[in-house]
Amino acid sequence: MALKLEKDLSNWLYGMKKLVIVGLGNRLRGDDAIGLELIDTLKGRVGDNIFLIEAETTPESYTDVISSFKPTHILFVDAAQLNRKPGYTRLISMDEIDDLPLSTHSISLDTLARYLSQSVSAKIALLGIQPKCIDFKEELTREAEEAVKKLGRFCRS
């Protein structure tokens, strides 16, 4: 993982007491499932202060669950068109989320983030990962798999 991303994540997580990681995507659309794959990688490997959610394409269905956990930080993980090489990963602030084309969700991530920000008072960000292919297929590309492995190692440390 790039040093800048690691530093950005460490800075963003400063003061974290409880973290919710929300994996987004569609398992039938190749790299669009990258957020879900990261959640799968982390299952059973994080502490009790980290709550993992496989939200797929309906993250709004989990607002009550997220609120009841009372997180200090909420991190959405999703494929995002960043106009970079496949697998490139960037931490995106809540204010930047509405500028990204994220079309597989039934509600805009910007709207959901703003709602959660008001109801939970948590720091919210998106971990966006550049997909290579979001065609109809069930497996990730090699670049997406490598990004998930790198992120999985960072999130467990």
C-alpha positions as CSV (number, residue, x, y, z in Angstrom):
1,M,0.0,0.0,0.0
2,A,1.3,3.5,-0.8
3,L,2.8,5.3,2.1
4,K,0.5,8.4,1.5
5,L,-2.6,6.2,1.8
6,E,-1.3,4.6,5.0
7,K,-0.6,8.0,6.4
8,D,-4.0,9.4,5.4
9,L,-5.8,6.4,7.0
10,S,-3.7,6.7,10.2
11,N,-4.5,10.4,10.4
12,W,-8.2,9.8,9.7
13,L,-8.4,7.1,12.3
14,Y,-6.8,9.2,15.0
15,G,-8.9,9.1,18.1
16,M,-11.0,6.2,16.9
17,K,-12.8,4.3,19.6
18,K,-15.4,2.4,17.4
19,L,-15.2,1.9,13.7
20,V,-17.8,0.7,11.2
21,I,-16.5,-0.5,7.9
22,V,-19.2,-0.7,5.3
23,G,-18.4,-2.8,2.2
24,L,-20.3,-1.8,-0.9
25,G,-20.7,-3.3,-4.3
26,N,-22.3,-5.9,-6.5
27,R,-20.7,-9.4,-6.5
28,L,-21.9,-10.0,-10.1
29,R,-20.0,-6.9,-11.5
30,G,-16.3,-7.9,-11.2
31,D,-14.3,-5.3,-9.4
32,D,-17.4,-3.5,-8.2
33,A,-17.4,-6.1,-5.4
34,I,-14.1,-4.9,-4.0
35,G,-15.7,-3.4,-0.8
36,L,-17.4,-6.7,-0.1
37,E,-14.2,-8.7,-0.6
38,L,-12.4,-6.5,1.9
39,I,-15.1,-7.2,4.5
40,D,-14.7,-11.0,3.8
41,T,-11.0,-10.7,4.3
42,L,-11.4,-8.9,7.6
43,K,-14.1,-11.2,9.1
44,G,-12.8,-12.8,12.3
45,R,-9.6,-10.7,12.2
46,V,-10.7,-7.5,13.8
47,G,-11.4,-6.5,17.4
48,D,-14.8,-5.9,19.0
49,N,-14.5,-2.2,18.4
50,I,-14.7,-2.7,14.7
51,F,-18.0,-3.6,13.1
52,L,-18.1,-5.0,9.6
53,I,-21.1,-4.7,7.3
54,E,-21.6,-6.2,3.8
55,A,-24.1,-3.6,2.6
56,E,-23.8,-4.6,-1.1
57,T,-25.9,-2.0,-3.1
58,T,-28.2,-1.0,-0.2
59,P,-26.2,0.7,2.5
60,E,-29.2,2.7,3.6
61,S,-30.7,-0.5,5.0
62,Y,-28.0,-0.5,7.7
63,T,-28.5,3.0,9.2
64,D,-30.1,1.7,12.4
65,V,-27.5,-1.0,12.9
66,I,-24.7,1.6,12.4
67,S,-26.4,4.1,14.7
68,S,-26.8,1.5,17.5
69,F,-23.1,0.6,17.4
70,K,-22.3,4.3,18.2
71,P,-19.2,4.5,16.0
72,T,-16.7,7.4,16.2
73,H,-15.7,6.6,12.6
74,I,-17.5,5.2,9.6
75,L,-15.5,4.0,6.6
76,F,-17.3,3.1,3.3
77,V,-15.3,0.9,1.0
78,D,-16.2,0.8,-2.7
79,A,-15.0,0.8,-6.2
80,A,-14.7,4.4,-7.4
81,Q,-13.8,6.0,-10.8
82,L,-10.7,7.8,-9.8
83,N,-9.2,7.9,-13.3
84,R,-6.1,6.1,-12.1
85,K,-4.5,2.7,-12.6
86,P,-6.7,-0.3,-11.5
87,G,-6.2,-1.0,-7.8
88,Y,-5.2,2.6,-6.9
89,T,-6.8,3.4,-3.6
90,R,-7.5,6.8,-2.0
91,L,-9.2,8.0,1.1
92,I,-11.9,10.4,0.1
93,S,-13.5,12.9,2.5
94,M,-17.2,13.2,3.0
95,D,-17.2,16.5,1.2
96,E,-15.6,14.9,-1.9
97,I,-18.0,11.9,-2.1
98,D,-20.7,13.6,-4.1
99,D,-18.2,14.4,-6.9
100,L,-17.5,10.7,-7.6
101,P,-19.6,8.6,-10.1
102,L,-20.9,5.7,-7.9
103,S,-23.9,4.4,-9.7
104,T,-24.6,0.9,-8.3
105,H,-26.3,2.1,-5.1
106,S,-30.0,2.8,-4.6
107,I,-29.3,5.9,-2.7
108,S,-26.4,8.3,-3.2
109,L,-23.5,7.8,-0.9
110,D,-23.3,11.5,-0.3
111,T,-26.9,11.6,1.0
112,L,-26.3,8.6,3.2
113,A,-23.0,10.0,4.6
114,R,-24.7,13.3,5.4
115,Y,-27.6,11.6,7.2
116,L,-25.2,9.4,9.2
117,S,-23.0,12.4,10.0
118,Q,-26.0,14.2,11.6
119,S,-27.5,11.1,13.4
120,V,-24.3,9.5,14.7
121,S,-21.8,12.4,14.8
122,A,-19.0,10.2,13.5
123,K,-16.1,10.9,11.1
124,I,-17.1,9.5,7.7
125,A,-14.9,8.8,4.7
126,L,-14.8,6.6,1.6
127,L,-12.0,4.3,0.8
128,G,-12.3,4.4,-3.0
129,I,-10.5,1.8,-5.1
130,Q,-10.1,2.2,-8.9
131,P,-11.7,-0.8,-10.6
132,K,-10.4,-2.4,-13.8
133,C,-13.5,-4.2,-14.9
134,I,-17.1,-3.9,-13.7
135,D,-18.6,-6.1,-16.4
136,F,-20.9,-9.0,-15.5
137,K,-18.5,-11.5,-13.9
138,E,-18.1,-12.9,-10.4
139,E,-14.4,-12.6,-9.8
140,L,-12.1,-9.7,-9.1
141,T,-9.3,-8.7,-11.5
142,R,-5.7,-9.4,-10.3
143,E,-5.3,-5.7,-9.6
144,A,-8.4,-5.6,-7.4
145,E,-7.4,-8.7,-5.5
146,E,-3.9,-7.2,-4.8
147,A,-5.5,-4.0,-3.4
148,V,-7.8,-6.1,-1.1
149,K,-4.8,-8.0,0.2
150,K,-2.8,-4.8,0.9
151,L,-5.8,-3.2,2.6
152,G,-6.5,-6.3,4.6
153,R,-3.0,-6.3,6.1
154,F,-3.2,-2.6,7.0
155,C,-6.7,-2.9,8.6
156,R,-5.5,-5.8,10.9
157,S,-2.5,-3.9,12.1
